[in-house]
């Protein structure tokens, strides 16, 4: 039942904003609704309530934000907020128009600049994004996320010197994961270790740890003893990396060392350029006993043996990372043209919920699935060593295959990860890798058609079984 007499609307709005900022979403929503009963065209209430709703209902939130800019078309922040919601709803063209409208009204609106830059990067336009990220940095020079975004865009176009430097902002206290704050020794700045020890730790995903573990060898070449701290699932596998003296669990006690450095900081500390990427592969080795066991398991598979990964980790706890995963992953049913190719035996390397999609296929189209018996990346590496080829979306399996020196074809989304570089089908990081990029956002069909054509040609001249 509506109030019989109007409340103090200014105080009501202030209370709604306070509850919103304090994270009391239900209370804030109730207060915004009450206010809008009395003032249905109050643009700020429409704007704030729209943002609040959009976290759980993008369509409803976008509707309210659309009303907000209709009531107050000169409100730059509302246009920016509407752009954020449109971007989250995967409506990039509308989002770009909103951000540009916000900036036409207020050219120094940092949130609109950063969001536009991120949108351009996601849209496969890194060079445009770099200019906008630079503008955002000028407005907010101490914002680690903006520097990190600029770094990723620079790395994407191969501007490694500046890109690695900007990438270091991820280690600023405002962005740092708390699990890495208690580290042994002092930060390494690239100096000679001269018989001392260093802990190189992985602070990001499985694939990042595999890719940058290669730096153990050049770091050890400066005269030190190298200890890796990595995810438990990688501990056994990365013990085979040249230059590594010991491997410990990232979630366990840290050993005494003289220095520490993040694995992903090594390219910056050692001055890596496109021409000096440590590209010698293989730099990890599958355990021969495990390889023999898995070779026996796969011995009956005829023709070309091809490993397949079609989805990454959905990372539901982080909406931003979840949206990235949605762009890099696809449904197994979309790969039926590959599964049906004569002369090919497909082997699933898929873990997680997406592996359940195998059961949705007709029995005759299902890939062989050994993953129930896989407990770590050491098993995955052993399986890879028995395959002729790996076809995968951008996941850790791509890195393990590349680090083993196995042929790997990577399905790369239109806004591909910075590590795969702009306009290249090869990789300085993995000589045996080949990139199949989307020509436009969401166009997996074109990628799959190219892979199917090239895989059919490969069947005519199969690689020797590893």
N, C-alpha and C positions, 0 to 999 in steps of 0.2 A: 504494500500500500504506500503511495507517495506521501511525502511530507505535506501536511496541511498548510504550513507556512514556510517560506524559503529560509534555509539556514544561512549562516554567515559563509557565503560562497568563497570568499578569499581565504578564510581559515580552512574551509573544507578542502580547497585545492592544495594548500600548504601541507595539510595532514596527509593527503593522498601521495604527494611527492615524497614526503618524509618516509612513509611506509614503503613506497616503491624503492627508494634508495637504500633502505635498510633490509631489503630482500623479503619483506612481508607481502608477497604477491597477492594473496587472497584479500587481505585487508585493503591494499591499494586499489585493487580492481573494484571492490565494493564502493569505495569512496569516489573513484572516478565515475562509476555508474550513477551514483547519487547526484554528483555534480552535474552530469550531462542530462539528467532529468530536467533540471532547472535551466541549464544553459546548453542546449544541444549543439550550439555552434561555437562553443568555447574551443578555439583552435589548439591551445596548449594542452587542454585535457584530452582532446581527440588524439593529439600527437603522442602524449605520454601513455595513454591507455592503449593506443595502437601498438606501440613498441612492446608494452607489457604482454598484450595478447599474442603478438607475433612469435614470441618464444615457443608457444605451444600450438598456435593456430595461425599460420602465416596468412591464410586467406582473410580471416576476420581482422587480423592486425593491419593488413594492407588496405582493407576497406576503410577502416577508421583513419588511417594515415592519408588515404586519398581524399576523405572528407576534410581533413585538416588543411591540406594544401588548396582545396577548393574554397575553404573559408578564408584562408590567409595565404594567397598565392605568392606573397613576397617573403614568406618565412623560409629562409634558406635551410635552417636546421631540419624543418619538417620535410623538405624535399630530400635532404640527405638521408633522413630516417626512412623515408619511403623507398629510396634507392637501396638501402641495406636490406629491407624486407624483400624487395624484388630480386635482389641478388641471392638471398637465401632460398627463394622460391625457384631458382634457376630460370630467371627471366632476364638475361643479361642486357638485352637491348633496351628494355624499359629501365633497368637499373642505371645504365649509362646515361640515358636522357635525364633521369632524376639528379644524378650527381652533377652533370654539366649545368642543369638549371640552377642547382644550389650554388655552384661556383660563379655563375653569371650574376647571381644576386649578391654573393659574398665571396670574392676571390681568395680570401685568406682563411676560409673555413677548413681547418686541418683535417677534420674527420671526412669531409667530402673528398679532399685531395687524396688522402690515403686509401679510401675506399675505391675511388676511381682507378687509382694506380693498381690496386690489388685485382680489380675487375679486369683491367687490361692485361695484366699478367696471366690471369686465369683464362682469358680469351686468346692466348697465344700471341700477344702483342707486347713482348718484353721490352723492346726498344722504346715504345711509347710509355710504357709503365715506368721505365727508369727516370724519364724526365719528371713525371709527376711525383715519384718517390723522392727525388732530389728536392722538389718544392716542399714536400711534407717535412723532410729533414730540416730545411731552413726554418720552418715554423716551429718544429718541435725537435731541436737538436739533441736532446737527451732521451728520446723515446726509443727503447731497444727494439721494439717490434717493427717500427718503421725502418730502422737501420737494417734489421734482419731481412725484411722484405726487399729492400734495395739490394742487399747482398745477393739474395737468391736470383733476382732479375739480372744482375751483372754477371753472375756465374753462368746463367743460362745462355748468355751471348758470348761467353768465353773471356770476359774481362776479369781474369783471375786475380790479378794483384789487388785491385780495389775490392773485388767481390769477396775474397777471403777476409780482408780487413773488416768490411762491414758485417760479415758473417760472425765475427767475434762478439758482436753485441748480444748474441744469444746468451752469453755467459755473464752478463751484467746482473747484479743482485735482483733487479726487478723482474728479470726473466728466468733466473736460474732455478732449476729443479733442486729442491732442498736436499735430496739424497746425495748430492755431490758437494756439499759445502764442507764436510769434514774429511779433508784429503791429506795424505801424508806429504811431508816436505814442503818445499816452496814451489811456486809456479815456474815452469820451465819457459825460457824465452828463446830457445834455440841454440844456446851456447854449448860448447863441448862438455860432455858429461865426465870425461877423464876418470873412468873407473868407478863412477858413482852410479846410483840406481834411479830409475824413473818409473812411475806408475802412469800408464796410458789407459784412460778409462773411456768407455763408451757412454755417452749421455743421451743418445737418441735411439733409433729403432734397430732391429736386427740387421737389416740391409746396410745401414750406415756403419755398424760395427764391422761387418764383413768387408765392406769396401775400403775402410780406412785402416784396418788392421795391417795392410801392406806397409804402412809407415813404420812398423816396428823395426824393419831392417835398416832403413836410412837413419832412424834415431839411434839404433844400436851401433851404427857405423861411426857415430860421434864419440864412441868410447865407453858407453854405459851398458848397464844390465837393465833389460826391459821387462817389466811385468805388465800384463794386460788384465784389466778388470772389465768383464763383459757379462752379458746375460747368461744365466746358468745353462740355457739351451745351446749356447755357442761355446761353452768352455772347452769341451773336448776337441771340437773341430779346430778352433783357433790356436790350440796348442801346437799345431803343425806349421804355423807361420814362421818363416825365417826371421831370426833376430829375437824371437820371444824366449825368455828364460823361464817364465812361469805364467800361469793363467789362474786368476782368482774370480770368484763370483762377485758380480757388481753389488749384489744385495747382502754380501757377507762382510766380515772384518777386513779392513784394508791393511796390507803389510807395511812395515816401515820402509820408506824410500826417501831418497834425498830430494827428488823433484816429482811433480805431477803435471800432467797436461791432458786435455781432452783429445781423443783420437781425431776428432774433426777439426781440431785446431792445428794439427800437424802440417797441412798444406800451407797455412799462413806462416807458421813458424819457420818452415823450411823453404819458403818462397816458391812454391809450386806454380808453374805456368803451364799453358797447354802443351808446350814442348818438353816439359820436364816431369809430367805425370809419371809416377812409378808404375809402368804398364806391364812389367814382366809377369806373365801368367803361365802356368799356375803358381800361386803362392800359398795355397792350402792343398792338403793331400788327404784323400779318403783312406780310412783304415783298410788295409788289404784283406784282413779277415772278414770285415763287414762286407766288403765288395764281393768277395767270393760267395758269401751267404746270399746276398741279394741277386747275384748273377744266376745262382741256382733257382731262385724264386721266379726269375723272369725268363729262364732258359726256353720255355715253351712258347714264348710270344713270337709269332712269325713276322717277317718283313722288317721295316724300319721301326725302331723302338723310339717313341717320342713322348717325353714327359709333358704334362699339361697342368697349368695353373690359371684359373680364370677369375679369381677374386682375391682381394686383400683383406686385411683386418678392418672391419667396419668402424671400430673405435667409437662406439656409441656414446662414451662418456665425454667426448670432445666434439661438439657439433661441427666446428670448422674442419677438423681432420676427417670427420665422418663424410663431409661433403666432398673432400678430396678423394676419399676411398670410393665414393659412389661414382666419381668420374673415371677412376682407373679400373674399376671392376666391371664385369659383365656376367650375364647369366649363361650357364653351361649350354642351354638349349640353342644359343646363338652360334655355337661352334659345331653344330651337327654336320656341316659340310666338311669339316676336318675329320670328325669321327667316322664319317662314311667313306673316307678315301681308301681305295684298295691298296694293298701293299704296306699299310701302316698299322702298327699296334700302338694305341694310345695308352699311356700309363698316367693315372691321376697322381699328382703331387699336391693336391689341394687339402688343406687343413681347415678346421673351423666349420661353422654352420653351412657354408657354401658347399661343402662336400656332400651334404644331403641331397643336392640337386641331381646327383648321379642316379638316384632311385627314381627320378621323374622321367628318365629316358627309357625307351624300349630296351629290353634286355640285350638285343643284338647290337645296340649302339653304345653301350656303356663302356667307358675305359676301364682297364684293369686297375683295381684300387688296392694298393698295399699299405695305405697310410695308417691303418689301425695298429700296425706293428712298429710305427715310427715314433720314437720317444725323444729324439733330439736331432739337431742338424747334422750330427755325425752320421746318422742313418740316412738322412736326405742326401748327403754328399755321396754316400756309398751307392745309393740308387742311381744318382746322376752319373756316376762313373760307369754304369752299365748301359746307359742310354746313348743313342746316336744324336739326339737333338732334344732341346728343351724349348717349349713354346710357353711363354708366361706373360701375364700382365706385370706391372712394375711392383714386384714384391721382393722379399729377401731371397727367394729361390733364384731370381735372376742374378743376384750378386754371388750366391754360392756357385752357381753354374759358371759364371764368368771367372771367379777366383780359382776354380778347378781347371780352367782352360777348356771347358766343354762348349760346343756350339750352342748358342742360345739366341732365340728370336724373341724380342720384347715388344709387346703391344703397348704403345705409348699414347696416352691421352693427348688431346689437342694442346692443352697447356702442360706439356710434359714436365717432369721434374727437372730442376736445373742441371742435374748431373749428366743428363743425356744431351745437352747442348741444342742450340737452335740450328735447324737446317742440316743436320747430319744423320746419316743412317748407320754410321760406325761410332765407336766409342774409344777414346784414348785410355779409358779405365779398364776396358775389357776387350782385347783384340778379337776374341771369338764371338762377340756380341753383334747383333744386327737389330736396328730399330725400325719398327713399322709404325709410323706416326699417323694419327688421325688427321685427315685433311681439313676437317671441320669438327666442331664440338659434337660429341655423341655419335660420330660416324664410325661405329665399329664394323658395319657391314663392308665398307670399302677396305678396311684393314684386313678383315678375315678373307675377303676375296683374293687379295694379293698374297696372303699367306697360303691359301689353298692352292693357288696357281704354282707358287714356288715350291711348296711341299710335294705336289704331284710331280714336278720336274725332278726333285731330289730323289724320289722313289726310283727313278730310272737309273740312278747312279748312287746307290746307298753307301753311306759311310761304314767302315768296318766297325763291328761291335767292340765297345771299349772294355 
